[in-house]
Amino acid sequence: MSMASGIAGRGCVMLAAVCLGPVVLHVRGELVLEHDFRTAGAGTVTASVYRSGSSPQAALVGDAAVFPAGDNDLAVWSNSVGIGRLRIPGGANSEATNQLVTSGTENTWYNYMGVTSHGTGVIAMVYRPLWNRSGYILRTWLAHAKQQENQVCLFLGEGNTDDVTARAMWYSGGSKSADAVITNATWTSNGWYLVGMTWKEGTMTRAYFRELANVGATTSRWAEGTTALGESFNLGDARLSVGRREASDTGSDLHSNGDFAIFQLYRNEYWSQSEFEALYANLSLKIEGLVLEYDFRTAPDGATVTASTACAGASGEGSVDGAASVSTGPNVVLSSMGVDAISHGSLSVPAGDGDTSTNRLLTTGDDGVWHNYLGAQDFGTGVVALVYKPNYDGRPAYRHWLLNHGAEAWNATSVSLLTGDGADLLGSFAYYSGGWQTVSATITNGLTWRGGTWYLVGLSWRPGTNVFVYARPLTGGTSAAAATSSSFLLSAPYWIDAPISIGMKGATSFWAEKSADGTFALVRLYRNRYWTENDFDALRESLVKQGTIVFVR
């Protein structure tokens, strides 16, 4: 089975040469296994990402259980991000077998990592303890192979400590290990944490630990070992176990006694602390306030698109209108970035004729209007982030609409993001009250659109504050182009009860206005967030890591 067929719904997806056969990809590694626990059957869990030639299935053993999307109890994630959770109850390994173990016919370390040695890799997981501290007992989160020589494992509490230990073991005239130890980790019951390890033969093992919260609200813990990992053999036929060691005769070696929300395994990657921080930043940005996301992976009939994220009480469907079209991928070519593919799909919006074009994606349903997403009777407070590739060079003579709230009425409240007609990028808020009241932020220098180049484009607003617009190529040394409005945004007197339009106005167009004339790979809408340049730059850095696109939920 290919990586393409192994992607289910969404994922944190890195690029894999296996999905494109002989094509050489300009990346250092790949995500070979991810569980987000949204898809579970009777006693099994299906991976959201898995490598070609490996099994997507894992078996629930003992009292391990999965709570699918809608019951993930991720209180820190305001929109719950549509994923589930795996619960591994406590209990000594000698007494119980609670765990998740890779299953199926291609379920071994070799199938996922492509090597029978340790190789080079990364493990990252989002974990919540069901205890206030370890109590000085050994809790295993991840174990590859059995308890003895030649394995990779990540655990807490060895030697009467609250230490987090990342260990890679091998046998050479006796059992040896390369450990990275984060001492005296502080845990809070029901707090969610990003925990990770990375290893490379001939190099020191590394460990990472940080509580999930707003970016900047917590600090990370990082450790690098002092012993280089030696050459190892005969690891290839062992399975992966989440929540305990698959085989253990140590009664004090307990299960993880907690919940897992994301588990990821990468191969051919050896991360620095900054790379874990990039993953953390993406998770944190995703956590806070995301109410709508389209990654164009799911389009049931070509005429509709299903959002990868939609907040409660709002529509997750959109209609593809006019000459717009969706390609569900799994690959979008990003040749200008030196990146061959990402797993997301894309929305193509041709320019069309200014007075007749309906080329766009429009949110649908009675609950698919602006205030359902923003939770406010007026503009609300929010952020729009788009990954967009224009088909044109320079500033267009006509307006090309990237986003509009879609109102038809003359006295409607209007939200717009567009290029052209005297502006390189314009973010505008307007309403009619005895005359049009408008507050706009306009970029008129520092931004030169290049056809075929992917950009992160942003708009942010908050009543009583300046409107902010942003644009920057996803890769390269070009600095951001940004602008703020000359006056503060005021609250609007009307409900915004019209749908959100991507790629064109929702209302009737005029001769000087055209659709986006480009391609979208990602559309995000946040509420109760106000971003400026540093925030958009942080999102850009978390989307692009070492030449690899990483979209994480």
Number of C-alpha atoms within 10 A of each C-alpha: 13 16 22 19 14 19 22 17 17 23 23 21 25 22 26 27 19 17 19 16 9 8 11 11 18 17 20 15 21 22 26 25 24 25 28 29 25 25 19 20 12 8 14 20 26 22 25 24 27 29 28 21 17 26 22 25 23 24 20 26 16 14 15 20 22 26 19 20 18 15 14 22 17 21 12 16 21 14 19 25 24 21 24 25 27 28 25 29 21 21 20 21 23 14 10 15 25 29 30 29 25 26 19 13 11 18 21 23 23 21 22 24 24 17 16 17 20 28 19 19 22 23 25 21 22 22 25 24 21 20 15 12 15 22 11 15 19 26 27 26 25 26 25 26 24 19 17 12 20 25 25 25 25 26 24 26 23 18 10 12 16 21 21 28 26 30 24 30 22 24 16 12 6 7 11 16 20 25 25 27 22 21 16 11 17 14 19 14 12 18 18 23 21 23 24 25 29 29 31 22 18 12 17 20 27 28 30 26 23 22 22 23 21 16 17 9 8 11 13 16 16 19 21 22 19 13 15 17 23 20 16 19 15 16 23 21 14 21 22 24 24 26 31 33 30 22 15 17 12 12 12 16 22 29 27 31 23 21 27 27 25 22 22 22 23 22 24 19 20 19 18 14 16 10 15 25 19 20 20 25 24 22 23 21 22 23 21 21 20 27 26 23 22 26 25 26 27 23 19 10 8 13 15 21 25 21 22 21 23 24 22 14 11 22 22 22 21 24 19 24 17 16 14 25 20 23 18 20 17 19 19 19 15 17 13 15 20 14 19 22 25 21 29 25 24 25 27 24 29 24 25 19 16 19 13 14 23 28 28 31 29 29 28 19 14 12 19 22 24 26 19 21 25 25 17 15 16 21 27 20 18 22 24 23 21 23 23 26 24 21 17 14 12 13 20 15 13 19 27 27 26 28 27 24 26 27 23 16 10 9 15 22 27 22 22 20 28 26 24 20 16 15 20 22 32 26 29 23 20 20 24 16 13 7 8 11 14 16 18 23 25 24 22 17 12 14 21 14 23 16 14 18 19 25 21 23 26 25 30 26 29 22 16 11 16 20 27 26 30 28 29 25 24 24 19 9 8 11 12 19 20 23 24 22 20 12 14 16 22 19 14 21 14 15 15 26 21 27 27 26 28 28 31 37 31 23 16 15 17 13 12 14 26 29 28 30 21 22 23 26 23 20 21 21 23 23 22 17 18 18 20 19 17 10 14 24 19 15 20 23 20 23 22 17 17 15 18 23 25 23 22 21 21
